[in-house]
Amino acid sequence: MTQPELEALAADAYVYGYPLVSSLTMVERFTQGGLGVLPAAPFNGFSHATRLAQPDDTFVSVNNDTVYSIAQLDLSEGPQVLHVPDTAGAYYVLQFVGAWTDNFAYLGRRATGTGERTWLIVPPGWHGTPSGSGENVIVSPTAVATIVGRFACTGPDDLPRVRALQAGLVLSPLEPGGLAAGLPEPDAEVPERLAFFERLRVWMAAFPPAGPDIEYQQRFAPLGLLDAGPSPYRAAAPEWTLALLKGLAAGRERVEDATRPPEDHPAGEWRSALHLFDYNVDFLGPGTLDDPEWRIPDRRAAYLSRAAAARAGLWGNHAYEAVYAMTYDDADGRPLSGAHAYTLRFDEPPPADAFWSVTMYALPDYYLVANPIGRYSIGDRTPGLVYGEDGSLTLLLQHERPADQAAAANWLPTPEGGFRPIIRIYQPKPAALDGTYRVPPIRRT
C-alpha cells in the first residue's frame, strides 16, 4: 500500500473510531476521577450531580437544564437490575448509550412514563431468563455502556426534590458476586502521538460493533488496528508512523469540518441536529423509534455523522427526545462574538411539550461560559423574564450586563470571544420535528 493510500485509510479509521475512543475515554474519566460536580463512581454505580452544570464541568455542550445522574455499566459481571422511581409527572430521561455511542434505549416521561418501574439490563448475547416481564428487558449492544440520566430542575430550590429522585435510582446485580472486567488497558509504552490508534485497536477488539461494521473494519488491517497481542505502535517504522499521523490529522479535520455549518447555509440559520444521532440502525430497544425517518440509510455517511455528534455533543439525545439546534453567526452571516451585542426575539415560544432553553457555549471547546451572574442558560423556566405586550420574548446576548433593568432580566451573558449557543426543546411537538418551526435568527444591535 502506498503512503497516500495509508494516509487516506488512517483518516477513515479516525472518523470511524473517534466515537468509540471519545466515549470510552470519558467512561474512564468518570470511573477514575469524575467530572466537575459528578464524583467518580465505580462501574455499575450511579454518580449523582448535586447541582446544575457550571463552567468547571468541562463536558462538551453540557446542558444547564437538568441535574445529571450518570452510571457506567460493565455487564461482563452479568445483568444489572435498575430501579426507577416515580417522578410524579416531572420530566426526566434515562438515555442508554453503547460504547460506540449508539443510543439504544430511553426510559422517561416521553418513552415509558413517570411511574416507578424495574428493568433488567443484559449484556449482548445473554441467554438467561428474566424474573419479570420480557418487556422490562434492555439489551446492551456492548458489555460496557453508559446511562445518562437527566432530571429537570428549575434551580437551587428544586434540588431537594431532584435529590430524592436520584436516591431512588438504584443499580444492583441480578446475581451478586460477579467480577467486572472493566476497560482493557492500552499499551502504556506506545508514544502519545499514536495513542489514539492504540486505544482504538484495544477497545475495538474488546467491544465489537454490529456485524456490518465488523466487516468494514477489516480494511483497517494495514494500519495495525486488527493486530492482537503486542502493540504494533511501540516501535513503528518512521514512514509508517508518518502516514498514520498525517491520516490522523486529516481525519480530525474532517470531523471538525462536519461540526461546522456549510459555507452556503442561509445567513443566521440555526443548524438543527434533528438527525445527527440517527446513525444507530442496529440496536433499537425500549423508548427508541424504529422508523425510517430516524435512520441514516448510508452506513458510511453515518460514520461521519456519528463522529461529529461525539465531537460536538457526546452522549446527546435523538431529536424525538430533545431537539438541539445551534448557530455560529448572526442574521447577516457574521460570526457571533462577545465583542458585539445581539437580540434573539421569539414571537411565539418554541414548541415543547416539556420545556425549552438557550444555552451559551464558548468556542472552540463548547464549554459553558463563566459570568458574574451565574446564568448559563435562559428559557421558559427562567424566573423574572420580561415579555412584550404581544406575548413575544426578546433575549439579549452580550458580554456586558445591560444597564436597563428589563433588558438585564432577559440577558444571557456571552464570552469575550467567539461563541455558539444551543437551543434545546425537550419533548418536542411535531412542529419542531417536521421543519414547520424555525428558530429565529440572532440579530446584532
N, C-alpha and C positions, 0 to 999 in steps of 0.2 A: 504493500500500500504506500502511495506517495505521501510526502509531507502535507501537501494541501488536502489530500483525502483524509489523513489522520486528523488534521485541524478541524475539518468540517464535521467529522464523526464526533470529535470531542465536544464541539459546540452543541451538537444534537444531544449528546449524553448529558450535558449540563442542563439543558432545557428539560429533558426528560426526568432527570434525577433531582433537580433542585427542590421540588416539593418534599420529597422523602427526607433529604438531608436537612432542610429547613425545619420541618415538623419534628423530626426526632432530636435535633439539636435543642429545640425548645422543650421537648419532653424531658431531655436530660437536665436542662436548666431548672425545670420545675421540681424534679425529684431531688436534685442536689443542693440547690440554693434558693429556690423560689423566685418570685418576680415581683418586685415592688411590695405592695400590700399583701400579696399572696405568698404565704410562707411555704417553705419546702414541705413536701409530703411524700411518703413512700408510695410505691405502686399500690394500686387498689385502695387508696385512701383519698378523701377529698381535702383540698386546700381551699379554705374559705377566706375571701376578702372581707374585711371589716368596715370598708368604706367604698365609695365610688372611686374609679381610677383617677389618678393625678399624673402630672408630668414625670414623676420619678418612676412610674410604671412603664418602663421602656419596652412596650409591646407594640408592634406595627398596627396603626389605626385602631387602637383600643377604644371601646366605647365608654361614654361617661353617663349612660342612661341606666345601666343595670349593675348590680353587685354580682361579681363573679364567684362561682364555686366550680373549681376545676379538679378533675381526677385523671390521673394517668393509669390506664388499665394494663395489666400484664396477665393475660389469660393463659399463660403457659402453666400456671399452677391450677388451672381449672376454672369453671364458670364462676361468675360473681352474681350474687343476689343484690338487686338495687331496690331500696325502699324510697318512694317518692311521697312527700307529704301533701296534704290538701292545702292549696293556696287560696281557697275561698274566692275563686274567680279572678284573682290577681294574675297579671301576666308573668309568665316565666317560660323558659325553654331549656331543655337539656339536649344539646347537639352532640351526636356521636361521630367522631372523625377517625378514620383509619390512618395507618402510618403513611400512606400515600396521599393523605388529605381528602379522601373520599368522605363526604357527609353521608353516612349510611343509615342513620335513624334520627328521629326527633321525638321527644316527649315534651308535652307542654300544653299551654292554653289553646293554641291553634290545632295541634296534631292529635292530642289524646285527652284534652280537657284538663281540669284543675283538681280533680278528685285524688284521693290517696290511692296509690297502686303499688304493686310489687312486680318487678321484672327480673328475668333471668338473662344475663349476658353470657354468651357462649363463644368459644374460640372457633376458628374455621375448622371444618371437618369434624366437629364434635358429634358423637353418636349416642350420647346419653339420653335419658328420659326425664323431661322436666316434671317437677312435682305438681305444677299448676297447669293452667290452660295454655295451650300452644300459642295463642295469640300474644301471650306475655313474654315470648322469647325474642331476644335480639341477637342476631348472629353477626359477630365482628369479622371483617374480611382479613384482619391481621391479628397476631397474638398480642401486639402492643397497639393500643388505641387511646383516644382521648375523649373525655366527656367535658364539654364546655357548657357549664350551667350559667344562666343569666336570670337574675331576679329583678324585676322592675323596682326601682327605688326613687322616691321623689326628693330625697335629701336626708340630712342627718336625723331629722325627727322620725323618719320612716325606718331607720336602721334596726330598731328592736324587733319589728315585725319580720324583717328580712332575716335577721339572725336566728329567729325561732324556726323559720322555714329551713334555713341551712342546717340547723341541728337535726331536723327530721330527714335529711338527705343522707342515707346510710348505705355503704357498700359492705358486703360480708361474703366470704367464700361459701360456695354451695357445700363443699366438703373440706373442712379445716385440715390443716397440716400439709398443704401443698407447698412447693418451693418455686418461687418466681424466678425465671431466668434473667430478666432484665434486658438491657440493651447490650449486645456484644461490643466489645472494646475494639476500636480500630487500632492498628499498629502504631504505637507511640513513637517509633523510630522513623516514621515517614516524615519527610520535610513538610513544613507548614504549607508551602506553596502547592503541594499535591494532596493536602489533607482532604479536600472535597472529594477527590476521586477515591481515596481510601475509605472514607465514610460511606460513600455510595456503594463501593464494592462489598463491604462487610454487611451493611444494612439491607442491600438489595437481596443478598443471599438469605438473610435471616427472615425477611418479611416479603415473601413473593407476592407480586400483584396478580391481577386477573390473567387468565390464560392467554388472551391475545397480546397482552403486554409482555408476558414472558417470551413469547415468540419474537416480539420486536426487540427485546433486549439482546438477543443472540448476536445482532450486528455489532455490538459493542465489545466483542471478544478481542479485537486488535488493540483495544485500549487497556486491557488487563482487568476489566471490570467483572469478568466471569471467572477469573483465576481463584482457585481455592488454595488454602494453605498460606505460606508466607507471602507477604505483600510484594507485588511487583514494583512498587513505587519507592522501596527503600534505597536502592542504588540504581535508579533508572538511567539508561543511556542519555547523554545530553541532547541528542537530536530528537529522540522520542519525547523527552521531558519538554523540550521547547514546543513541539507540536501540541502536546497536551495543554500547556499554558496558553498558547495562542488560541486554541479552541475554547478554553475556559473563559478567556476574555471576550471572545466573540459571542459565546452563549450568554454570558452575563449581560452584554449589551443588548442582545436580542430580547431578553426578559425585561430589561429596563425600558426598552422601546415599547414593549407591549403594555406597560403600565401608563404610558403617556397617551394623550388624545391624538388622533390622526391630525396631520397638518391641515387638512382640508375640512375639518369639522366646523360647523357654524359657530361664529363668534359668541362666546358666553354660554354656549350649550353645556348643560350638566351631562356628564357621561354616566349613563346608567350601567350598573353592573347586573342587570336583570338576568343575564345568562352566563356570567363569569364562572359560576360554580356548577355548571351543568356537565362537567366532564365525567362525572361518575355515572356510568351506564350499566354497571355490573353488580353493584351491591345496594339494593334499594329496599331497606327494611321499614319498620313501622314509622309513620309520620312523613316519609318521603313521598313524592309524587312520581309514579311510574307512568309517564306520559311523554310522547314525542316532543311536546313543547319544551320539556325540561331535560332534553338530551342533546349533546353536541354529536352529530352523526359521524363526523370525521375524527377518528381517534388521534391522528397526528396533529390536527388543529387543536384538539382538546389538550394535548401535552403543553402547548404554549399557553393556553388559557389557564390551565392548572398552575403553571409556573408563575404567571402574572398574578393570579389570586393569592398564591403563597407569599409573593414578594410584597404586594400592596395591602393584603388583608388576610393574613394567615388565620385559618380556622373561622372564616366568615361563613354566614348562613346562605342558603339558597334564597332567591328573591321571594319565593312564596312564603317564607318565614319573616324576612325583613328585607325591604328594598334599600339598596345603597346606591347613591348617585354622588358623583364628585365633579369638581371643576377646577381648572387651573388658571382660567382667565376671565376677564370681565366682559361686559356686553359688547365692547369694541374689540375684543380679541387680544387685549393686552394682559400679560402675566400678572396675577394677583400678587401684591406686595404690601407689606406694612408701611411702606413709605406713603401710601395713599389711603383715603377713607372711602368706604363703599356703603351702599344700601342694598338690602335684599327685601323686596316687597312681595308679600303674599296677599293677593286679592281674596283668596279663599284658602282655608287650611289644607295641607296635604291630606290625601285620602287614606287615613289609617283607622283600622278597627281597634287598635290598642293606643298607640301614641306616636309622636314624631319628634325629631330633634335635628339641629345642625351643630356639628362638632368641628372644632378648629384644629388643624394639624400643621406643624411647621415642616418645610422641606429642608433636606432631602429625605429625612428618616421617617416621616409620617408619625411623629410623636405628638402628644398633647402639648399645648403652649402655656408655659408659666405666665401668670399675670397677677396684678395686685389685688384683684377682687376674687380670685379663685374660681372664675367661671370658665369652664372649658367647653360647654355646650349650652344651647338655648333651644327651647321648643315649647310645645303646648302645656308642659307641666312646670315651666319656669314661673315662679311667683313674681307678681308685680308687673307683668308685661303691659304695655300701653297700646291699645288697639285704636284704630281710626274710627270715626263715626260711622263709616260704611262697613265696619267689621274687618277691614284689612289690617294686616300686621306688617310693619316695616322694621326690619332688623338693621342695626348699624354694625359694620365690620371695620374696625380701625384699631391702631395701636394705642393711641392716647384716649383717655377717658373723655367722653363728650361733656361739655360744660352744662348743657341743658339737662334738667332732671329727667324729663320724659324720655329723652334720647338715651340717657345713661341706663334707664331701666331696660331698654331693648338692645343693649350693647353686648356684642360678642368680641372680646379682645383678640387682636391678631399679633403675630410676632413682628419684629422689625423688618425681617426679610420676606422671602417668598413663603407662600402658604397654599394649602389645598384643603378646603372644607369638604365634609361629607354630610349629606342629609340621609337620615335613616327613617324609614316608615315601617313601624312594627305592625305585623298582621295587616299587610296592605290590602286595600279594597281593589276590585277589578280594574278601576281606572289607573291605578299605579302600575299594573302589570301588563295592560294591553296597549300602552302608549298614549292613551287618551289624556292623561295628566302629564304636564311638563313643568318641571321646576323652573321658576322664573330666573332670568339672568341676574348676575350681580353687577350693579352699576357704580362707576366711580363718581363721587360727588365733586 
